Amino acid sequence: MTTFRAGSATDVGRVRANNQDSLLVREGELFAVADGMGGHQGGEVASALALEILGQAHDDPSTSTLVGAVRSANQAVFDKAGTSPDLKGMGTTLTALADVDTREGKRLGIVNVGDSRLYRARGDRLEQLTEDHSLVASLVRQGRITAAEAESHPQRNILTRALGIDEAVAIDSWEVEPVAGDRFLICSDGLFNEVDENRMIATLRRFDDPADAARELVRLANEGGGRDNITAVVVDVVSAGGGAADEAAADDEAAADDEADDDPTTQPQDVVSPAVPPAVLDEEPGASAADLDAEADAADPASRPRRFTWRVAVFFVALVLLVALVVGALGWYARNTFFVTIADQQVTIFKGRPGGFLWFDPTVELRTGIPVADVPEAELADLEAGVDQATREDADNYVANLQGQIDQLAAGTTTTTTTTTTTTEPASGTGGGAGGGGGDGTKPAGNA
Ligand code: MN
């Protein structure tokens, strides 16, 4: 008999509004992750329903029962999607690991549809056992992009298979030998897109308790950005039913891996490969994705966009509103003030901030017609720098005040000028006549 110890964690992440991932841990026999997609509540409904049905229908420990349960889950999600416009087009991934009996003894049955993953950690090696049913995975298999390019590919969310999209679905299923000490990780893409495999294996090795490991993996995914819902189910094989086989596999990792590679029963195989008609998209994928989608459709007729555009639309509307708000606030700050300065040789009122603010340039509000030459010396430096005024009224008052000073000075200056003129006129007259020597000439005359 195979015994397990399991722990799990799931989190909405740091970007999404709700958690559309679901997980199932039925101690000792069945472990699964489903990553839902679809507008409104669709994704949550799809993933939760799929695992509910999986749990109910997997009532016998065999891989064929497990596959049948996935097929029932597909049908249930598909039927439910037809009952409400809100749920239309919903779907989900499903990756499950189950304790199964075979004629050869205890095995671990695996089923997979979509791009959630099952990894096996054995010693310091992490091995992805499932194959992603995603556009980028097809492109990698076709040699058209590299695995590294796939990791950052903008279309990496596009699935080529999911539950609930059609009445028929292709399901990968196979079995592996349970080996004591093996640790399995079932996770949604929100985990492996944020945490690289080196950190995954390091984390899986560091925490003895599977629940601690799962929680830490989710925490790391959030730390990495948390751009999607994150789910991790960690399953330890505490003791394996086989006995002798365990030790052989555990002692020689390479041999175990080779065996897994060579043994046809351990290879992913399509249990059902129906001729699915090309997908008709209910919601448009991004325009730039159109070509890739077409290619994906050609490569796999069950292609579907993973994420729905309403999310993107809501995000962009929110972003645009935020930007508008910020621009508005900056504009208000930049423009909701006045200053008085010298422009074109006259005192001028500007709206805005001296020198402008960001891309908001001040604009001329009023040319006062007061020439720079009339501006009192004391005010000139300030005016040249620009004198801030909170309101237009303040600016007008400032200018009126300035005009007042000028008028006053003009009146004073006239008197002074007159006085000066009267006192200096004879002197300058004399000076003018006497030239360089006039200065001396006036002196005695003045003194006299
Ligand atoms: Mn996801």
Boltz pocket constraint, residues with backbone or C-beta under 6 A from the ligand:
constraints:
  - pocket:
      binder: B
      contacts: [[A, 35], [A, 36], [A, 188], [A, 189], [A, 190], [A, 228], [A, 229]]
      max_distance: 6.0
